[in-house]
């Protein structure tokens, strides 16, 4: 913990806790984004297992339970061919831009049938631009990919941590509001995508990942709303 936070002695305890919370949120969503983009490659699996070490701090927390469930699913992968098997499953699930023949593409535009795909993609890009970002991960393709949206959240959370470190509560409040707004956008479609993928996958580890994404979004939203409410009183 000490190597993550500088000058804690000069910060209030509340602000120090918010800094740690923002750092954890940033790491969480960046790692989940990498799992969605790259699949369960060795470095992603290692990152997930390392992250689980922090779950012991709050063993009854829903997020900690979801991490343990995901790690258990990874530990239970059988055979020497698990990397290849999961790579094939990743391609099967995420291929294409529209949900067909068992694929569950992680693009927001595919899960908002009442809106034109271009309109959805433009709205997402506008949210990035408003925060000073252009394309966040070009390799992901269309930037309304859920992994890109999670990386955007991770970047905002990292900025939040930095302004807490500087003691700038006004900028922190603004970044919390930006995250809240984008979380609300995600929660408008991600639960449907999670349910669909959990129903389509042949691999328990992907169901565990879906539970992790749902739990992470839900808990982060609640934490940010609580922080925002406190800062406006």
C-alpha positions as CSV (number, residue, x, y, z in Angstrom):
1,X,0.0,0.0,0.0
2,X,2.8,2.4,0.9
3,X,4.3,2.3,-2.6
4,X,1.0,3.3,-4.2
5,X,0.5,6.5,-2.3
6,X,2.8,9.4,-1.8
7,X,2.5,12.0,0.9
8,X,-0.4,10.3,2.7
9,X,0.6,12.2,5.9
10,X,-0.4,15.4,4.2
11,X,-3.8,14.2,3.1
12,X,-7.0,13.7,5.1
13,X,-7.9,10.1,5.8
14,X,-11.0,10.5,3.7
15,X,-9.1,11.8,0.7
16,X,-6.5,9.1,1.1
17,X,-9.2,6.4,1.0
18,X,-10.7,8.0,-2.1
19,X,-7.3,8.0,-3.8
20,X,-6.9,4.3,-3.0
21,X,-10.4,3.6,-4.2
22,X,-9.8,5.4,-7.5
23,X,-6.5,3.5,-8.0
24,X,-8.2,0.2,-7.4
25,X,-11.1,1.1,-9.8
26,X,-8.6,2.0,-12.5
27,X,-6.7,-1.3,-12.2
28,X,-9.9,-3.3,-12.1
29,X,-11.4,-1.9,-15.2
30,X,-8.2,-1.9,-17.2
31,X,-7.6,-5.6,-16.4
32,X,-11.2,-6.5,-17.3
33,X,-10.8,-4.6,-20.5
34,X,-7.6,-6.6,-21.3
35,X,-9.4,-9.9,-20.7
36,X,-12.2,-8.8,-23.1
37,X,-9.7,-7.7,-25.8
38,X,-7.0,-10.3,-25.5
39,X,-8.8,-13.2,-24.0
40,X,-7.2,-15.2,-21.1
41,X,-3.6,-14.9,-22.2
42,X,-1.0,-15.8,-19.6
43,X,-0.3,-12.2,-18.6
44,X,-4.0,-11.5,-18.2
45,X,-4.4,-14.6,-16.0
46,X,-1.4,-13.5,-13.9
47,X,-2.9,-10.0,-13.4
48,X,-6.2,-11.4,-12.3
49,X,-4.6,-13.7,-9.8
50,X,-2.4,-10.9,-8.4
51,X,-5.5,-8.6,-8.1
52,X,-7.2,-11.3,-6.1
53,X,-4.7,-10.9,-3.3
54,X,-6.3,-7.6,-2.4
55,X,-9.7,-9.3,-2.1
56,X,-8.7,-10.8,1.3
57,X,-9.1,-7.3,2.8
58,X,-12.9,-7.4,2.4
59,X,-13.8,-11.1,2.1
60,X,-17.5,-10.5,2.4
61,X,-17.6,-7.8,-0.3
62,X,-19.5,-8.9,-3.5
63,X,-16.6,-7.7,-5.6
64,X,-14.1,-9.8,-3.6
65,X,-16.4,-12.8,-4.0
66,X,-16.6,-12.3,-7.7
67,X,-12.8,-12.1,-8.0
68,X,-12.4,-15.4,-6.0
69,X,-15.0,-17.0,-8.2
70,X,-13.1,-15.9,-11.3
71,X,-9.7,-17.1,-9.9
72,X,-11.3,-20.5,-9.0
73,X,-12.6,-20.9,-12.5
74,X,-9.1,-20.2,-13.9
75,X,-7.6,-22.7,-11.4
76,X,-10.1,-25.3,-12.5
77,X,-9.2,-25.1,-16.2
78,X,-8.3,-28.6,-17.2
79,X,-5.8,-30.0,-19.7
80,X,-2.7,-28.5,-21.3
81,X,-4.7,-27.0,-24.2
82,X,-6.7,-24.5,-22.1
83,X,-5.1,-21.4,-23.7
84,X,-6.0,-22.6,-27.2
85,X,-9.5,-23.7,-26.1
86,X,-10.2,-20.3,-24.6
87,X,-8.8,-18.5,-27.6
88,X,-11.2,-20.4,-29.8
89,X,-14.1,-19.6,-27.5
90,X,-13.1,-15.9,-27.4
91,X,-13.2,-15.7,-31.2
92,X,-16.5,-17.6,-31.4
93,X,-18.2,-15.3,-28.9
94,X,-16.8,-11.9,-30.0
95,X,-16.8,-12.3,-33.8
96,X,-18.8,-9.9,-35.9
97,X,-20.6,-6.7,-35.2
98,X,-24.1,-8.1,-34.6
99,X,-25.3,-11.0,-32.4
100,X,-25.7,-14.0,-34.8
101,X,-25.1,-17.7,-34.6
102,X,-23.9,-17.7,-31.0
103,X,-21.6,-14.7,-31.2
104,X,-22.1,-12.0,-28.6
105,X,-20.2,-9.0,-30.0
106,X,-19.2,-6.5,-27.3
107,X,-20.2,-3.4,-29.1
108,X,-22.6,-0.9,-27.6
109,X,-24.2,-0.2,-31.0
110,X,-25.2,-3.9,-31.3
111,X,-27.2,-3.7,-28.1
112,X,-29.1,-0.5,-28.8
113,X,-31.4,-1.6,-31.6
114,X,-33.5,1.5,-31.4
115,X,-30.6,3.7,-32.4
116,X,-28.5,3.8,-35.6
117,X,-25.1,2.2,-35.0
118,X,-23.3,5.3,-36.2
119,X,-25.3,7.5,-33.8
120,X,-24.3,5.3,-30.9
121,X,-20.6,5.2,-31.9
122,X,-20.6,9.0,-32.3
123,X,-22.1,9.5,-28.9
124,X,-19.4,7.3,-27.3
125,X,-16.7,9.2,-29.2
126,X,-18.1,12.5,-28.0
127,X,-17.9,11.3,-24.4
128,X,-14.2,10.4,-25.0
129,X,-13.5,13.8,-26.7
130,X,-15.2,15.7,-23.8
131,X,-12.6,14.1,-21.5
132,X,-9.7,14.9,-23.8
133,X,-9.3,11.5,-25.5
134,X,-9.5,10.4,-29.1
135,X,-9.3,6.7,-30.0
136,X,-8.4,4.9,-26.8
137,X,-7.5,1.5,-28.3
138,X,-7.3,1.4,-32.1
139,X,-6.7,-2.4,-32.2
140,X,-10.2,-2.9,-30.7
141,X,-11.8,-1.6,-33.9
142,X,-15.0,0.4,-33.3
143,X,-14.5,2.5,-30.2
144,X,-17.9,1.5,-28.7
145,X,-16.3,-1.9,-27.9
146,X,-17.0,-2.6,-24.2
147,X,-13.3,-3.1,-23.5
148,X,-12.6,0.4,-24.8
149,X,-15.4,1.8,-22.7
150,X,-13.9,0.1,-19.7
151,X,-10.5,1.5,-20.5
152,X,-12.0,5.0,-20.7
153,X,-13.4,4.5,-17.2
154,X,-10.0,3.2,-16.0
155,X,-8.3,6.3,-17.4
156,X,-10.9,8.6,-15.7
157,X,-10.3,6.8,-12.4
158,X,-6.6,7.2,-12.8
159,X,-7.0,10.9,-13.3
160,X,-9.2,11.0,-10.2
161,X,-6.5,9.3,-8.2
162,X,-3.9,11.9,-9.4
163,X,-6.1,14.9,-8.4
164,X,-6.8,13.4,-5.0
165,X,-3.0,13.1,-4.6
166,X,-2.8,16.8,-5.4
167,X,-5.6,17.6,-2.9
168,X,-7.8,19.1,-5.7
169,X,-11.3,18.2,-4.5
170,X,-13.0,20.3,-7.2
171,X,-11.4,18.4,-10.1
172,X,-12.0,15.1,-8.2
173,X,-15.7,16.0,-8.0
174,X,-15.8,16.7,-11.7
175,X,-14.1,13.4,-12.6
176,X,-16.5,11.5,-10.3
177,X,-19.4,13.1,-12.1
178,X,-17.9,12.1,-15.5
179,X,-17.5,8.5,-14.3
180,X,-21.0,8.4,-12.9
181,X,-22.5,9.6,-16.2
182,X,-20.6,7.0,-18.2
183,X,-21.4,4.2,-15.8
184,X,-25.1,5.1,-16.2
185,X,-24.6,4.7,-20.0
186,X,-22.9,1.3,-19.5
187,X,-25.5,0.0,-17.2
188,X,-28.1,0.8,-19.8
189,X,-26.8,-2.0,-22.0
190,X,-24.0,-4.0,-20.4
191,X,-26.3,-6.2,-18.2
192,X,-28.1,-7.4,-21.3
193,X,-24.8,-8.2,-23.0
194,X,-23.5,-10.0,-19.9
195,X,-26.7,-12.2,-19.7
196,X,-26.5,-13.1,-23.4
197,X,-22.8,-14.0,-23.3
198,X,-23.2,-16.0,-20.0
199,X,-26.0,-18.0,-21.8
200,X,-23.9,-18.6,-24.9
201,X,-20.5,-19.5,-23.6
202,X,-19.3,-23.1,-23.2
203,X,-16.6,-22.1,-20.7
204,X,-17.3,-21.5,-17.0
205,X,-14.4,-19.0,-16.8
206,X,-16.3,-16.7,-19.2
207,X,-19.4,-16.9,-17.0
208,X,-17.2,-15.9,-14.1
209,X,-15.8,-13.0,-16.1
210,X,-19.3,-11.8,-16.9
211,X,-20.2,-11.9,-13.2
212,X,-17.0,-9.9,-12.5
213,X,-17.9,-7.2,-15.0
214,X,-21.5,-6.9,-13.7
215,X,-20.4,-6.8,-10.1
216,X,-17.6,-4.3,-10.8
217,X,-19.9,-1.9,-12.7
218,X,-22.6,-2.1,-10.1
219,X,-20.3,-1.7,-7.1
220,X,-18.3,1.1,-8.7
221,X,-21.5,3.0,-9.5
222,X,-22.7,2.7,-5.9
223,X,-19.3,3.8,-4.6
224,X,-19.2,6.8,-6.9
225,X,-22.8,7.9,-6.1
226,X,-21.9,7.7,-2.4
227,X,-18.8,9.8,-2.9
228,X,-20.5,12.3,-5.0
229,X,-23.4,12.7,-2.5
230,X,-20.9,13.3,0.3
231,X,-19.0,15.9,-1.7
232,X,-22.1,17.9,-2.5
233,X,-23.3,18.2,1.1
